[in-house]
């Protein structure tokens, strides 16, 4: 389970709902989607193959493939993390791969007897992971082009005579510096901005709980502009409205009934893309629409939340 959590955090897998089952251990989690999927697949395999003898081909192929991939990962670790001499890493990898590939080749003879099952499932997961990672990376690069420094943003507000309206707008973003695209686009489209604007980022730590004194980090960017990072432990229920109330102790103004803004992206394929690339964009868009969004856990009242939709061509 923890192995699935890490790819999701690193941008290699869509967001899924994860429940912490321990208040002390970071890796003890329950993932409903994975458990239900494993249950359904186990029932389907049992009903199809009936006996364990007929599943021997699938089991042997899965184990031998895991051995090959483990040796490849070991080679990467010895070269990039442990900084072994190249000849030493290659020598060890060649010896291990000689054994692993012999087992793998032998199990390929049972490909039609069930060996295709783990290979097909592994291929599907691989396609999902590279598609999601490619889409997220491209999405972040496109978004970064629309961000601005705080000084440039304040200068544009003055130069374009942007109206500052009463109230407080809190814009959720992953950007840790400058003005995120959601705020820049908001000003571009509405030609106005709240008197108090907060670019808010949420950070989940590897510790169970965060001390109240370390929960909030605030930085004033300019006239009425703030950047705030709220830190939560992995067992804590992230309650942003309560954290916002506590932020007053950090020197922020007393915000009355702030409005939260988030941005949802609808990825579409460019018209000139080849067919092979279009279906990957369609797959990424499908996963993006159906993945779990962290904002759903933040206890933001619906009447105080505004979602801004934006189409991005990939």
C-alpha positions in Angstrom: 0.0 0.0 0.0 2.8 2.4 0.9 4.3 1.7 -2.5 1.2 3.1 -4.1 1.2 6.2 -1.9 4.7 7.2 -2.9 4.0 7.3 -6.7 0.9 9.3 -6.0 2.9 11.9 -4.1 5.6 12.0 -6.7 3.2 12.6 -9.5 3.2 9.1 -11.0 -0.3 8.0 -10.1 -3.7 9.7 -9.9 -4.9 10.9 -6.5 -6.8 8.2 -4.6 -8.4 8.2 -1.2 -6.0 7.0 1.5 -7.0 6.4 5.1 -4.4 6.3 7.9 -4.9 3.3 10.2 -2.2 4.3 12.7 -1.5 7.5 14.6 2.2 6.6 14.9 3.3 4.7 11.8 3.4 6.6 8.4 3.2 3.5 6.3 0.1 1.8 7.9 -2.7 2.9 5.5 -5.8 1.6 3.9 -6.6 2.3 0.3 -10.2 1.4 -0.5 -9.8 1.5 -4.3 -6.9 -0.9 -4.2 -8.5 -3.3 -1.8 -11.8 -3.5 -3.7 -9.9 -3.9 -7.0 -7.8 -6.8 -5.6 -10.9 -8.5 -4.2 -12.7 -8.3 -7.6 -9.7 -9.5 -9.5 -9.1 -12.4 -7.1 -12.7 -13.5 -7.4 -12.4 -13.3 -11.2 -9.2 -15.3 -11.3 -10.5 -18.0 -8.9 -13.7 -18.4 -11.0 -11.7 -18.6 -14.2 -8.9 -20.9 -13.3 -10.7 -22.9 -10.5 -7.5 -24.7 -9.2 -4.1 -23.3 -8.1 -2.3 -25.7 -10.5 -3.7 -23.8 -13.5 -2.5 -20.5 -12.0 1.1 -21.7 -11.9 2.0 -20.0 -15.1 0.7 -16.6 -13.9 2.5 -17.0 -10.6 5.8 -18.0 -12.2 5.7 -15.1 -14.7 4.9 -12.6 -12.0 7.8 -13.7 -9.8 10.4 -13.9 -12.6 9.4 -10.5 -13.9 9.7 -9.0 -10.4 13.2 -10.5 -10.2 14.3 -8.9 -13.4 12.8 -5.5 -12.5 14.4 -5.6 -9.0 17.9 -6.2 -10.6 17.4 -3.3 -12.9 16.4 -1.0 -10.0 19.4 -2.3 -8.0 21.7 -1.2 -10.9 20.1 2.3 -10.8 20.7 2.5 -7.0 24.3 1.3 -7.1 25.1 3.9 -9.9 23.1 6.9 -8.8 22.7 6.6 -5.1 25.7 4.6 -3.9 28.0 5.9 -6.6 29.7 2.6 -7.3 32.2 2.4 -10.2 30.3 1.6 -13.4 32.2 -1.6 -14.0 31.3 -2.9 -10.6 27.6 -2.1 -11.0 27.5 -3.7 -14.5 29.3 -6.8 -13.3 26.8 -7.4 -10.5 23.8 -6.6 -12.7 25.0 -9.0 -15.5 25.4 -11.9 -13.0 22.0 -11.4 -11.5 20.3 -10.8 -14.8 21.8 -14.0 -16.1 19.9 -15.9 -13.5 16.7 -13.8 -13.6 16.3 -13.8 -17.4 16.7 -17.6 -17.5 13.8 -18.0 -15.2 11.8 -15.3 -17.1 12.5 -17.0 -20.4 11.4 -20.4 -19.0 8.1 -18.9 -17.8 7.4 -17.4 -21.1 6.7 -20.9 -22.3 3.6 -20.8 -20.1 2.4 -17.5 -21.5 -0.8 -18.9 -22.9 -1.4 -20.9 -19.6 -1.9 -17.8 -17.5 1.4 -16.0 -17.9 -0.2 -13.2 -19.9 -2.2 -12.1 -16.8 0.6 -10.4 -14.8 2.2 -9.1 -17.9 -1.0 -7.5 -19.2 -1.8 -6.0 -15.8 1.7 -4.6 -15.4 1.5 -3.1 -18.9 -1.8 -1.4 -18.1 -0.4 0.1 -14.8 2.8 1.2 -16.6 0.7 3.0 -19.3 -1.4 4.7 -16.5 1.7 5.8 -14.7 3.6 7.3 -17.6 0.5 8.9 -19.0 -0.3 10.6 -15.6 3.3 11.7 -15.1 3.6 13.1 -18.6 0.2 14.9 -18.3 1.0 16.4 -14.8 4.5 17.5 -15.8 3.1 19.3 -19.0 0.3 20.8 -17.0 2.7 22.3 -14.4 4.9 23.6 -17.1 2.0 25.3 -18.8 0.9 26.8 -15.5 4.3 28.1 -14.6 4.3 30.3 -17.7 1.3 32.2 -16.3 2.9 32.9 -12.8 4.4 36.3 -12.0 6.7 37.7 -9.4 5.0 39.7 -6.6 6.7 42.9 -7.7 5.6 42.5 -11.4 2.1 41.6 -10.3 1.8 44.7 -8.0 3.2 46.8 -10.8 0.6 45.5 -13.2 -2.2 46.2 -10.8 -1.2 49.9 -10.7 -0.4 50.2 -14.4 -3.7 48.7 -15.4 -5.7 50.4 -12.7 -7.2 47.2 -11.3 -10.1 47.8 -9.0 -9.6 46.5 -5.4 -12.9 45.4 -4.0 -13.8 44.9 -0.3 -13.4 41.4 1.0 -10.9 38.5 1.3 -10.0 36.0 -1.4 -8.1 32.9 -0.5 -6.7 31.1 -3.6 -5.5 27.6 -3.1 -2.3 26.8 -5.0 0.7 24.5 -5.2 3.1 27.4 -6.0 5.3 28.4 -3.1 6.6 31.6 -4.5 5.3 34.6 -6.4 1.8 35.0 -7.6 0.3 31.7 -8.8 -1.6 31.5 -12.2 -5.0 31.2 -10.5 -4.6 34.8 -9.1 -3.1 36.2 -12.3 -5.9 34.7 -14.4 -8.5 35.9 -12.0 -7.3 39.5 -12.4 -7.1 39.1 -16.2 -10.6 37.9 -16.5 -12.4 40.0 -13.9 -10.3 43.2 -14.0 -10.6 43.4 -10.2 -9.1 42.0 -7.1 -10.0 41.7 -3.4 -8.4 44.1 -1.0 -6.9 41.1 0.8 -5.6 38.3 -1.2 -4.0 35.1 0.1 -2.1 32.5 -1.9 -2.5 29.4 0.3 -0.5 26.2 0.0 -1.1 23.1 2.1 1.8 20.8 3.1 1.4 17.3 4.6 4.3 16.3 6.7 5.7 12.8 7.5 5.1 13.3 11.2 1.7 12.3 12.8 0.9 15.8 14.1 2.3 19.3 13.7 2.7 21.6 16.7 0.4 24.6 16.6 3.3 27.0 16.6 4.7 25.3 13.5 1.4 25.0 11.6 1.3 28.3 9.8 4.0 30.2 7.9 3.1 33.6 6.5 4.8 36.0 4.3 3.6 39.4 3.2 4.2 40.0 -0.5 2.9 43.5 -0.9 -0.1 45.7 -0.4 -2.9 43.4 0.7 -1.1 40.3 -0.7 0.0 37.4 1.4 1.4 33.9 0.9 0.5 31.3 3.6 1.6 27.7 4.0 -0.4 25.5 6.3 1.3 22.3 7.6 -0.7 19.2 8.7 0.5 15.9 10.1 -0.5 12.7 8.2 -3.1 11.7 10.8 -4.6 15.1 11.2 -7.9 16.1 9.6 -7.0 19.2 7.5 -9.4 22.0 8.6 -8.5 25.1 6.6 -11.2 27.5 8.1 -9.9 26.7 11.6 -6.3 27.2 10.4 -7.3 30.5 8.8 -8.7 31.7 12.1 -5.5 30.8 13.9 -3.5 32.8 11.3 -4.6 36.0 12.9 -2.0 35.3 15.6 0.7 35.5 12.9 -0.1 39.1 12.2 -2.6 38.7 9.4 -5.7 40.9 9.3 -8.9 39.6 10.8 -10.6 38.1 7.8 -14.4 38.1 7.9 -16.1 35.4 5.8 -13.3 34.8 3.3 -14.1 33.2 -0.1 -11.9 30.2 -1.2 -11.0 29.8 -4.8 -9.7 26.6 -6.5 -8.9 25.9 -10.1 -10.0 22.7 -11.9 -8.4 21.9 -15.3 -10.0 20.2 -18.3 -7.2 18.8 -20.4 -8.0 18.7 -24.1 -5.8 17.5 -27.0 -4.4 19.9 -29.6 -6.0 19.4 -33.1 -2.6 18.7 -34.7 -1.7 15.8 -32.4 -1.4 12.3 -33.9 -4.0 9.8 -33.0 -1.6 7.9 -30.7 -1.0 11.0 -28.6 -4.7 12.0 -28.5 -5.8 8.8 -26.7 -3.2 9.4 -24.1 -4.5 13.0 -23.5 -8.0 11.6 -23.3 -6.9 9.0 -20.7 -5.2 11.7 -18.7 -8.3 13.9 -18.8 -10.4 10.9 -17.7 -8.1 10.2 -14.7 -7.9 13.8 -13.8 -11.7 14.2 -13.7 -12.1 11.0 -11.5 -9.1 11.3 -9.2 -9.5 12.3 -5.6 -8.9 16.0 -5.0 -7.2 17.1 -1.8 -9.5 20.1 -1.5 -12.4 17.8 -0.8 -10.7 17.0 2.6 -10.2 20.5 3.7 -13.6 21.1 5.3 -14.3 24.2 3.4 -18.0 25.1 3.5 -19.6 24.8 0.1 -21.1 28.3 0.3 -17.6 29.7 0.7 -15.9 27.8 -2.1 -15.7 28.8 -5.7 -14.3 26.5 -8.4 -12.8 28.1 -11.5 -12.7 25.8 -14.5 -10.1 26.2 -17.2 -9.3 24.3 -20.4 -5.7 23.6 -21.2 -4.5 22.1 -24.5 -1.8 19.4 -24.1 
